[in-house]
Amino acid sequence: EGVADAMAALWLDDPRFLDASFALDSRALDADAVYVESMDPERAAAEAKDDLLYFYVPYSLGTVWARTIWSIRVAAGDLEGTRALLCRTVHAFDAENNMNGDGCAAGLIASTAAEGPECLLVRDTLLEAFGSAVQVPPCP
């Protein structure tokens, strides 16, 4: 969800790209990127399921990831560079290591330039959005 929303926002250069379909402020990318729990306790309490993904709500975590990417775009002032960063990040993902917040953060950091302000900006943005909920690795 986060990659799809970030890609759409960057492609259209519009953090409120969803407003064309339906206005939903909770999914706007120009709001603060603050991590929230992505498991739905009401759903979990209502029905016991063997499939853990049944309780997972991808929109809350995905919105934080997309807002993080959008925050990087705004702070860097570089639309094309942020698009390229997102594409490199997607290529760095793998099913075994990147299906959780820690893996996504590692993929994003690994996709930045090893030295210079890009990695520091990405790292600071991740730490601001996720705090201690996600293990954000140091810049290479």
Secondary structure, DSSP 4 states (H G I P E B T S, - for coil): -HHHHHHHHHHHT-TTGGGGT---GGG-TTS-------B-HHHHHH---S-GGGGB-HHHHHHHHHHHHHHHHHHHT-HHHHHHHHHHHHHH--TTTSSSHHHHHHHHHHTS-SSSHHHHHHHHHHHHHHGGGS-PPPP-
